[in-house]
Structures are given as structure tokens and as C-alpha cells.
Amino acid sequence: MQVALVGLGVMGKNLALNLIEQGLTLVAYDRNPDAGAELLSCAQSLGLAERLHIVSDLGDMIRRLETPRSILLLVPAGELVDRVCSDLVEAGVDKDDIIIDCGNSNYKDGIARKLKYQNKFEFATMGISGGAEGARHGPAMMASGSEGGWERIIPWFEKVAASYNGDSCFARVGQSASGHFVKMVHNGIEYALMQLIAEMYQLLRHGTGRTPKEVAEVFKSWSEGQLNSYLLSISSHILELETDNKESLVDLIDNKVGAKGTGLWTAQNALELGIAVPSLVAAVQARHLTNTIDTHAAKEMTYASQQTAKIDIDLDELKSAFYLASLLCYRQGLALIKGASRAHQWKVDLGKTLQTWRAGCIIRADYLDDIAEGVEFIDTLQAESLALRKVTGLAVSSGLAFPVLSSTQTYIATLSTPSNGHLVQAQRDYFGEHGIKTHSGETCHLTDLVEIDAKVR
Ligand code: 6PG
């Protein structure tokens, strides 16, 4: 099987090596000739160069490929994707060829591109997770698009992707550009889990007075059981790293956090679709907040003025709270995918989606085993729910900030305790005559139910 790859940056180069290692023949192109030369030299040192053809223009790429052609794009999201697609049309791709956008593109661009190129070639999307390591040795691959174009490639990508218990972490999760939507939500969950772990660290370090190394020990002990996850493992590794002067590595790093935008898109789409993902939104805003404050001044203020209080936390309860909060981040993300799939008629398969997250990706975790059985089990975790409530209360009482932890507690509390929506409904109708819906399902106004002599002005 022969495929082509356009874009030989870090992800492209590593995916290219993975593809040829799995037995595919690759025609590769990058507008920077050095990138092609570097890939060739890596392939040579692995003894795989005969499966690789570096080309210097897209016309040559098109001529070398057997038809129907399969072309992967690993170029930065945005305008460049369209530019490469147009160049490929000019170079001679045709209707039966498939071009798969594998970058972190916005799914809305994917939908538009499907239409734009519908008579020129088959446009498909695939979200890839796992960073450079994953691309090289087995990423998670969230693909989408019409069945036809994918048929000939699927068996190969199933080998290229990571595998979990013998099952591939490649899946065509749904129709249209749903692969990119699923990858976007993967990243939204990624933001929330990263921030949640950072908050556990914050609580243990500044709330209970542990050193980064001691926090690393706590995380390591959690990783030995059910809570094992990639993000927890890398966090505990980072926290135990020290310079030669025994300074903790994390203390050398500024607090301002950047973002490429997929977390923001997740939040925006959730808000537009009316699907509540407070933990995911809070994680995006937590990053924004790190950029809003003058972190240096804030650091001095925190230490100098002693405005926070030490707290006594039970480690088993904290572990339970962290477990449930993590599960609830996935639950919100899955609800968003389900809602978007319904709204766009993508027929996204949540089982297959979870399968792609089992290995290779950034949000892989052992407890996905539990979620794979059905997210509803999360609602039965009584002891963990009490622990989450207690831990959040204590954490907040320290005066430190816990945006994702507290949003997650708010999320579960909102779903499982008496609501106050009736008063908000009444307020809307009181001043704006927007109507209310009663328990019996009737839509009316407050004045249909009670007599209001004179309204407050
Ligand atoms: C992955 C990552 C990857 C990338 C994020 C970073 O799944 O491999 O999610 O896609 O690291 O895009 O996103 P931010 O720069 O927004 O944190």
C-alpha cells in the first residue's frame, strides 16, 4: 500500500517513520527541503529508506502515486490546509482520491472543505493524539468521513495506531468532520485533567505544606492503582525533577500558560450547543487567568501576606475526589460529543471514540475501563461523591483557587440536588413576560397562576 504525506514537521516526520515501519510505501513532501532530507536520513538509519520517496513538488507526488490516491496532510491548521488542497487539485488529484486532514483543524473548516472539494476529491478528517512519541510509535487516531474513501486505508491505519489489549486505537468514529470534533473534545478533556492535576498539586503543596517531591510521591502512589493515567504519571515525574542545586524544576517555570485554541473551541461549541461542560470551560479560563494576573506580583502577595490557610486533608478522600472529578471531566466531554453528533447527524459511536482513547493519546487512563462499561456507573459512586464535596469545601476554605475542582463539584451537585431553576424562570417572566413552564408541562405566565396586584418597579 502506498500513501503520501504533506508536512514533515515534528508530527509529520514521526508519523512518516511509523508508516514506513509498518510496511507502507510513502511519498513525502515538505516545502522546506531540509525537512525531507532529515526524514530521509532517519529512514536510512532505520534501514527503511527504500520505502520512502521524498519529492520536491506536489506534481511529482501526484505522478508517483498509484490511483486512487491516499494523501495525508499534517500541516498547521488554518489557511495552509486550503492552500495545500488547492495546490493538490492543480497538481492533478481526482475524484476518487482521498485527502485526509490530520492536523488539529477546526471541525467547522472540515465541514466547509467537504463541500468545497466535493467534486474534486474525497475530503476526510482525522484527529491524531499522542505528540511526537505517539506519532512515531502508535498514536490514537480519530477518523471520520465517508466509508468509501477510507476502506482501502483502514487496515493499515489500524496497524499504525496504538493498540490496547489487541484492539487498535484507530477508529472511524462518525460521519463528516466528526473526527476533528472528537479530537477537539479530547483536547478539552485534556485541558481539564491537566488543570485538575495542577489543582491537586496546589492543594497538597500550598494547602498542606508538602514539597513538590512529596506531592510526586502521592501522585505515584495513586498511579499504582486504578488512577493510573498518562497525565498523572508525567506530572509526578515533573514534580520530582530537581536542578543540581536541589531546586525544584517547577519553581523555575513561569505561571503563564499558553494554548493553541482547541480548548477554547471546545468551550465555544459547548456554549453554542447548550451542553454544560463547566469543568472544561473552567480549565480554559484557568489558563486565561494565568495570563491576566501579574504572576510575579501575585506570587509575592500570596507568600508575603499569608492570605491562605493550611488545611488538613485525608489522602484517601482526596484520592476518591480526584478519581470522581476525573471521571466527570470525561463524562462532560462525552455528553458534548453525543449532543453534537445528534445536532449534526454524525452518528458518532461513543464506544469507538473511547476505544481510540485507550492508548497512544494524552488522556489515556486505566479508569477508561470503567467508563467503557457505560458512563452511568459514575452516578453510582456515592462515597466518592461525598469525598468530592468534602474535599472541595476544605480546598476552597484554604483561600487557594480550584477552578476545575469546584466547577466539577458544582456540576455534580447541580445534577443531583434540588434545582433553583424555577426561581430564574419566574424572574424572567416577572420582568420580561418570557413565559414559564410548570411541572405539569403547561406553558403560561405567572399571572395565569396567581394574582399579582402590582409588580415591583
Ligand atoms: C495531543 C495533544 C496535542 C497538543 C495540543 C496542545 O493530543 O497530542 O492534544 O494536540 O499537545 O494541541 O494544545 P494546547 O497548546 O492548546 O495546550
Residues whose N, C-alpha, C, O or C-beta is under 5 A from the ligand:
A	BS01	6PG	I128 S129 G130 G131 N187 G258 A259 K260 G261 T262 I362
